[in-house]
Amino acid sequence: MSSLSQRVALLVLLSAVAGCSTIKDAKNTVGGWLGGGSGTIETAKMTAPVSTPGLKYGATLRVLNYVDQRKVSNPRYLGQMTTQVGGMSGKELIIDQDVAALATAAIKRRFDAEGFQVMEGSSAANAIFEVTGVVKELTLNVKERDDVTIAIETTVKEVATSKVIWSGLVNEKHNRFAGVAGNNKDDVMAYLNRELKVASTKTVEAISSSLMAGRPDLFNLTPGSKPVPGVTVYVAPSLPKAAPVAVQNYGVQGDVQPSTYRPHASEANGLLLVNTNPPRAKVYLDGVYYGMSPLRLEMEPGIHAISVKLAGYNMVTEKVSIRRGDNTEIELNLEH
């Protein structure tokens, strides 16, 4: 058997099909084909499109193509296959596009899903931030226990100053037992989709949290930063120490100090203070995502629907009345 027939062509449309250049295209349902001894095979639908928040932050960014720094000769090489997989043959897993392109598409998809404005084409020149990165490791080996190793480094610069305002590395290493029935081509693709989504989500969550601390004006959110498991932060925004203020510094952790701007009750609007137990729950007002608790927001007077979500807990929804020129505080307890 020739070396070409020994290779397995594995199409993984994680975040965008090959050739797509827009975030809109990247939301298409994931699908693809696998080539082996049996030829080209259509696969089932893999994932549903991401639901983009109705609110887009003022934080605009452009994401440049990530660079593949893996020690491999083929930029489309994914890993080895040493056990039988239904619908596949050969010893190598090869994808239809460069591995770095998969990582780039995954990052773009997560930024878009989290409310950032991902700018492309001619509009990219007007972005506030620039995102670059390198793929240090991305492998999927199909063995008795399938294992995935991901190491992706990301850097965020402020376009106007070229200053690095965030840099970090996400590391993910997991394995699974395919089960008594064994692997098949759909399982392999779904596994890679899931693990790369975990890595990109952690990266964007860490960046988002730090940018909110350094530039709260772009998010209309309380400054705050939190550690994300699996992410080693190299550079993060730091703010000058501010004079003590009479109100509680909601969401501020460690040495990061609050911005001089703080949402407040005014003659036209009211101030809503949202606390949850446990904290760091996602807060939605009238169906729009505003940030993570604890949170303080200047709101229009009236009755608003507030919902809070946290992984592993039941969603809590309440109605809250905001009064002009007044502070309204609400505390929501989440239960399993």
N, C-alpha and C positions, 0 to 999 in steps of 0.2 A: 504493500500500500504506500502511495506517495506521501511526502511530508504534508502536502496541501490537504489531502483527504484525512490526514491524522488530526487536523485542527478542527475545532468546533467553532462555528460562527454563532455568536450569542448576541442577539440584538437586545439591548436593555434601554428602553426609552424611559428613563427615570423621570426626567423633568421636561424634556423637549425632544421632538423627533429631530433626526439629523437634518441640518439645513435650516431649521427654524431660527429666527433671530429676535422674536418678540416674546414678551412675557405672556401675551394673550395666547400665542401658539403653544407656549409651554404648558398651558393648563389643559391641553387636550388629554383625553383618557390614554393611559399608557397601554401600549400593545406592542407587538413585534413578531419576529420569526426566529426560529432556530434552524440552522443548517447542519446536517450531519450525513450519515450514510443514507438516510431516507429522504434527503433533499429539503426543500423549503416547506415549513409548516406554519400555518397561522396559529396564533395563540389567543387565549381568552383575554377579556378585559382585566387589567391588573389593579388599578386604583381609580378612585373618583377624583374629579377636578377639585383643586383647593378652592374654598370659598373665601374670596378676598373681602376684607372688612369694608364697610361702606365709607368709613372715614380714612382718608389718606393723610399721613403726617406731612408737615412742611419739610421734613428731612428728605432731600433728593440725593440720589447717588447713582454713580455709574460703576458697573462691575466689569473689569477687564478680564480677559481670558486667563484662567489659572495656568500655571506652568507645571508640567510633569517632571518631577525630580527623582522619580523611582529609578532604580538601577535595572532597567529592562531595555531590550533592544527594540521592542515593538510597543508603541504608545497605546495600542489597543489590547494589549495582553492583560488578562485579568487573573488567571491562575491555572492550577492543575486540576485534572479530574482523574482520580485513581479508583473510583468505584462506579458501578453501573448506574446510569441515569436514564429513565424512560424517555424515548424520543431523541436521544443524543448518542453520539459515538465520538471517539477520538480521545486525546490526552490533554489538550489545552483548551482553555476558555478564552475566546477572542470576541470582543464586542465590535459593533459596526462603526464606532467612532472613537476618537481619542478619549482615554480615561479622564484627562483633564477637562474635556468638554462636558463630561457627565457631572464633575464636581462643580464647574462654573454654573451649569444649568440648575443644579440643586440649590446653590446659594442664591441665585436670582429668584428662584421660585419661593424660597422661604422669606426673603426680604419683601417680596411683593405680597405674600400672604400675611405678613405682620404689619402691613400698613405703610411701608416705605414707598416712595415714588422711584421706581427703577427706570432711569432714563437711558434711552438708546438712540442711535443714529445721530442726527445733527443736534438734537436737544441735549445730548450727553455733555456737551461743552458747558452747559449751564448748571451742572450738578454741583451741589455743595461738597459732597464727599466722593472719594474715589476708593474703590475696593479692589485689591489685588490679592493674589495668593499662590501657594505652591502645594502640589500634591506630593507629600513625602512618602506616603504608602497608601495603596488601595489594592487589595488582593482579595479574591474569593477562591478558596480551594475546596473542591468537592471531594470529600473523603468519607471515612466511616462516620466522622463528625465533621460537618461542613464548618469552615471557619472563615470569618471576615476580619480583616485588619485595615483600619482607616487612620491615617494621620494627615490632617490638612491644616496648613498654616495660613492665616488670613491677616491682612494689614489694611487699615483704614486711614486715609490721609484726608486732610482738609485741602480742597482744591486751591483755594485762594492763597494759602501759605505754604503748601506742600509739606506741612507738618504732620508727622505720624501721631494720630490721636488714639489709636487702638491697634494692638497687635497681639495675636494669641494663637495657640495651637490646640486643636481638638484631637483627642486620641480615643478611638473606639476599637475594642477587640472582643469579639463574641464568637461563640460556636453553638451549634445545635445538632441534635440527632434527628435525622430525617424521618425516623420511624420504621416500623417493621416493613411497611409497604415500599420503602425506599424513595429516592428522589424522583422527580420528573422535571421537565424543562420549565414549567410554570412555577414550581416551588423555588427553583434556583433564582429565577428573575425576581420573584416576589421577595425573597430573602435579601437580595442585594438592594432592591428598592427601599425596603424597610430600614436597613442599617445605614444607608447613605442619607436617608431622610433624618434619622436620629442625629447623625453628625452635623448636618447642615442646620438643623433646628437649634442645637446647642450653640453653634457658632453665632447664629443670628441673634439668639436670645442674649448671649453675653455682650455682643456689640450693642444691641438695642438698649440694654440696661445701662451700659456705660455712657452712651451718647445722651441718654435722658438725664444723666447726672451732669454732664458737661454743657449740654445745650437744651435745657428744658423749654426754651422759647420755641423750639421747632416741634415740640410734641404736645404742648399744653398739659404737661404731666408734672407731678412732683418729682424733683431730682431723687435719684436712688440708684444703687448699684448692688448687685448680689453675685456671689460666686456661683458658677454653673459646674456641676460635677463633670469631670472629663475634659475641662478647658483650662489650660495653663495660660494665664494672661501675662503678656510681656510688657505692654504699654496700655495705659488707660488714662482718661482725662482726669486732671486734678484742678480743683478750683481754689482760689485764694480763701484763706480763713475769714469768715464774716463775723461781724459783731453779733453777740447773742440777740435773739429775737424773742418776743413775748409768746409766740405761738410754737406748738410742737413741730419739730422737724420731721414731718411724715416721710417715710421711705428712705431717709438718709442713714447710711451705714458706714462704719469705719471712719476714715479720715476725710471722706468726701464731704464738703460743706455745701449748704444750700445756696442757690443762686440769689442775687439781690431781688429778683422778681419772684413774688409769691402770689398765687391766686387769692383774691379777697372779696368779701361782700362789698358791693357798691350801691349807689343810689338806684342803679338800673337792674342789678343782678344780685343773686345770693351766693353764699359759699356752701358747698356740700363737702362734708368730711366723711369718707367711707373707710370703715375698719372691718376686717374680717378675722375670724378665728377658725383655722390658722390663717396667718397672713399670706401675702404673695398670691392671692387669687386674682383671676382676670375679671375686670369690672366692665360691665356693659350698661350703658344708659340709653334707653329707648332703642335698644337693639344695636347700638354702635359701641365698638370696643374703645375704651379710653385709657386703659393702663392696668397696672397691678396694684393691689391694696398693700399698705394703706395709701389712700389717694385723696387729694383735695382739689376741687374743681370749682371755677366760677361758672354758675349756671343761670339760665333764664328762669324767671319765676314761673311757677306752675307745678302741675303734677307730672312726675317722671317715673318711668318704670326702670328699676335697677335690678340687674342680675349679676351674680358672681359665680364663677366656675373655677374648679380646681381639680386636677386629675386625682381620681380615687375618692372623690366626694360628690354628693348629690348637689345639683345646681339649686341655688336659692334665689327666689325672685320676690321683690317687694315693691310697693308704690311709695314714693317719697314726695313730700310737698316742699318746694323751694320758695322761700319768701324774699322779697326784694329787700336788700340791705341787711339781711339777717344770716346767721350761721345755722346750718342744719347738720347734725352729726348722726350717723347711723352705724350700728354695729351688727354684722350678720354672722351667725354661727353656722358653719358647714358641717354636715354629718355624713358618715359613710353610708 
